Amino acid sequence: MTEIIANPKREQALALVKRVQEFVAARISKHDGIPPFAIALAGRDPRSGEVIDPPVDVFMPPPEGLNFDDSSQRAIYFDMIRAGTLGLDAYAVIFVSEVWMLKVSTHGKSQEEASAEVNSWIGRVHENPARVEQLMVSLETVEGDRMLTMAPILRAEGQPPALGEWAPLEHYPESEGNAVGLLPHAPFVRPDAKA
């Protein structure tokens, strides 16, 4: 993440990330999973058009019955978030989801070989015995700041799940996918956007 300069709205967004991390850490031990959701920091009332300062938190859950395992339904949800953040003139958006990560050893492998191994598991990471279950909390601001933190979900036989330590993902600003570019009015251009 780029260095963040003092800015009250940024400070509010970073504080919200911390509150969300605390909320999901407390909730995961009581539930067997955290459904995906987004929170926008709304800067404008969509009905009246009046500016809201400081921005307010707007919860943006997925529609009831959405199958998050279906890529087309997942894409619809992300498009709904983008439309919502645009209509709210959102300063920032936070997205939360459980994800499976795949640890791939790059020792003795070229970048192409490691990428090919990862790509061979796309859509089936949950079947890989080396998978790691994570909870992610991402943040994007209209200034183009992007941050992703992840915590491993720890499961032990007969115990409720818990979260490990939160850690930033170092290369998130260069990443791409459905959950990236959720603020269409921000200067960030999605890597997969067509010119």
N, C-alpha and C positions, 0 to 999 in steps of 0.2 A: 504494500500500500504506500502511496506517496505520503510525504510528511503533511500532516494536517495543521494548518495555521488556526489560531484562536478565532472562533466564530460561534456565536451563541446557538445558531441552528445546528451546526456540526456537533457542538457539545451536547445538545439535546438528543441528536441522533445516536451518538456514542453512548450516552446514558441509557437510551432505550435499548440498545444492543445488550448492555449489561443486565438490564431488568429482564429482557427476554431470556438471556442465558440462565439467570437465576430461576425464572418461572419454569422453564423446561427441565432444569435439573431437579427441581422439587417435584414436578409432575411425573417424571419418568419412573420414579420409584413406586408410584401409586397406580400406574397404567402400563400396559404392555405395548407402548408405542406412542409416538407423538404424531398426530396427523399434520400434513403440511399446511402452512398458513403464511400470510403476508401481513405486514403492518406498514401503512404509509403515514408519513408526517404531512398532513394536508395543509396547504397554504392558502386555499381558497374554498369557500362554501360553494359547491356546485349548483345549488338552487338559486342563491341570491347573487353569486359572483363576488361577494365581499371577501377581501383579503383577511386571512386568519393569521395573526402574529402575536405570540409565537404559534407555530404550527401545532395541530392536535393529532393524536394517534387515531388512526382509523383501521380497525381490524378488517382484514379481507380474507375470510376463509374460502376454501373451495366450495363449489355448489354441492349440495347434498346429493349423494349417490355417484359422485364423480369417481371413476376408476383410475386411480393415479398410476396403475401399471399399464394402462393403455396410452401409448404415446400421443395419439390424436386428441384424446380427452385432456391429457396433461398440457398439450399445446394450447388448447382452448382456455384452460385456466390461466396460463401465463399471459395470453392475449387479453383476458379479462383484467388481470392485474395492470397491464400496460394501459389499457383504456381507462381504468379507474384512477391510476396515478396521474394520467394526463388531465382527466376531468377535475381532479382535486388540486391540480397544480402542485403536486407533492414535491416537497423539498428532498425527501429521502424515502427509500423503501427498504424494508427488512424482509427477508424470506427465510423460513425455517422448514427443514425437511430432514427426515432420516434418509441416509444414503448408504449404499454398499461401496466400499473402496476395495481395490485389488492391489495387493502388494506384489510387485514384480521385481525380481532381482535383475539388475542390469549388469551384474558382474560377468565379464567376458562376452557381453552381447552388444551389438551395435544399437543405435537409437531405433533404426528400422525394425530390428528383431524384437526389441522390447515393445515397441508400438504394435507390432503384429500380434504379439502375445496378448496384450491388453485388448486389442480390437477383436480377437477371437472369442472373447468373453462378453462382448457387448450384448445386452439383453438377457444374459444368463449369469451375471456375476454372483447372484444368490446361490448358484450351484457350485461355485468354486470353494474348496475347503480352505483356501488361503484368504478368503474375503474378510474384511473388517467392517463391522457395522459402526456407523458414525452418525452423529447429529450435527447438522450444519446450520449456521446462522450467518447469512450474508447481508451486507449493507451496500447500497449505492446512493450517492447524493447527486444533486443536479450539477455540482461543480466537477463531477467526474471521479470523485473518490470512490474506490471500491475496496471492500474488505470482506474476507471470509474467515470465520473461525470454525473449528471442528473439535468435537469431543468424542472419544470412543464410547460406545455403549457397552458397558460391562455386564455380562450375564454369568451368574453362577447357579448351579443346580440348587433348587429350593430357596433361592434368594430373589428378592425383587431386583429389577435392573437398576443400574446406577450409571452415572456419567463419570468418565475420566476427566483429566485436565483439558481445558480449552486451549487450543493452539491455532495460530494463524496459518493459513495456507499461503505459502510464499509467492506462488505464481498465479494467483487468482486474477490479477488485472489482465493477464493475457488469455484467460480461459474463455470458452465459448459454450453455448448450449441454451436450452430453453429458459433457464433461470438467470440469464445474464441479459443486461440491457432492459431492465424492467421499468426504467424511467425514459420513455421515448423522447421527452423534451430535454434530456441531459445531453452534454456534448459527446458522450461515449457513443461510438458507432459499433453495433454488433458485428463481429467478424464474419458472420454468415449473411449479413444484409446485402441485398443486390443493389448495384449502382444504377 
